[in-house]
Amino acid sequence: MNDFMIFTTIAAFICTIAFIFWRPHVHEAIPATIGAVIVLLSGSVSLNDLGVIMETIGGAAITIMATIVMAIVLESFGFFHWAAERLMEKARGSGVRLYWYTNLLCFLMTLFVNNDGSILITTPILLMLLYRLNLKNHQKIPYLLSGALIATAASAPIGVSNIVNLIALEIVHMDLYMHTAMMFIPASLGLVLLAFLLYLNFYRAIPRKLPVLRLRHWHLTASGHPLKDDASPIPIEKRSRFMRNILLFVFGVRISLFVASYVHFPVPLMAVIGSAFLLGWRWYFLKISPRDMVKKTPWHILLFAFSMYVIVYGLNNIGLTRWLVHELHPVVSGSLLQASLGMGFLLSVLSNVFNNHPALMIGTLTLTNMGLDPLTLKISYLASVIGSDVGSLLLPIGTLATLMWMHIVKRGGIKISWGDYLKVTFRVIPISACFTLVLLAYWVYWVF
């Protein structure tokens, strides 16, 4: 290993991350792919390594793509438009109720889709909602910012809601159902605390009374673009029952992923089966062939995940993880609480500096080389997920989801500066992350 290889690999990593931060509206796959090619040419990643990388991310990629296909099918049925209507109906003119239902919607969208998809689906809906309500800029921020933070942090309770979590699960050889059994309770309670802290922070800005709107003539898609006709092809008199059936089906598919993990049935295959059934359902009702999925599926997400892992694997090969193992082993090999807080804090810092995708990959590769006992390894990994999914929200550059969210709200005419963002996150994220990490350690100690 020569100095040129080391320098080139590190430079490719730094330049890739810097470009993603600098140009968040550009598909993140473009700089990641260029960086991966440079790392490959430098020699720090071999052609044999590419096979290992493909095997590692393959299952996660198939699972997340199947989930995205389901989201596209839901949009075809007008599900998200229907959800926006229900949101306003449930609020019944109360700004406070709208706040809590907004957070619930964002939480459920992440659980049923994924964190990035939740941001892309819910943010345009909320922008349209708030625009029609004619609220002032400072009154819109509580709904938009709290929704974004909840949507992103909601990928922590179950590993299937975030592609990088799925990849990390594969690296540490942890089953999806075990991840959820250990993580769902502490991470969900951490989300509840985060929502209450956000509410206390925004209490004065949330309007108490809202105008009652009729949303039946709204015309928007999940991407925020207007439609010329009614946003749902399902007749109005049948719509609510149909949408509830669709929701129950999607919920059943989500549950089946954990059952498959428990009985050691391939999770990616189960996800594909669920998506295939939903595509068939759409074909039967709307006469839309599944061929449109080739065009609508965001394949660049796969390219981004693969390319980032190539770059991180290069960093691993030049000795980064060996150095981290040496520095972190005394911390992680202590008590479960020490391991949880130590890895959670480390991944929070790394995520806010380098973005949570490469941070969690680096952290997970480091853990697998420490020779930890199985329980300590699991809790250290779960703490890393909390750091990368919750602690990363301290800065808007900590996750791709928040970067996309900043771009969407800016394009929607909402003024939210870095100062506005940090004023909120510095009050709520450290407390929420620490609470979740401590609860994780005690939950695992008591139950497992």
Secondary structure, 3 states (H helix, E strand, C coil): CCHHHHHHHHHHHHHHHHHHHHCCCCCCHHHHHHHHHHHHHHCCCCHHHHHHHHHHHHHHHHHHHHHHHHHHHHHHCCHHHHHHHHHHHHHCCEHHHHHHHHHHHHHHHHHHCCHHHHHHHHHHHHHHHHHHHCCCHHHHHHHHHHHHHHHHHCCCCCHHHCHHHHHHHHHHCCCHHHHHHHHHHHHHHHHHHHHHHHHHHHCCCCCCECCCCCCCCCCCCCCCCCCCCCCCCCCHHHHHHHHHHHHHHHHHHHHHHHHHHHCCCCHHHHHHHHHHHHHHHHHHHHCCCHHHHHHHCCCHHHHHHHHHHHHHHHHHHCCHHHHHHHHHHHHHCCCHHHHHHHHHHHHHHHHHHHCHHHHHHHHHHHHHCCCCCHHHHHHHHHHHHHHHHCHHHHCCCCCHHHHHHHHHHHHCCCCCCHHHHHHHHHHHHHHHHHHHHHHHHHHHHHHC
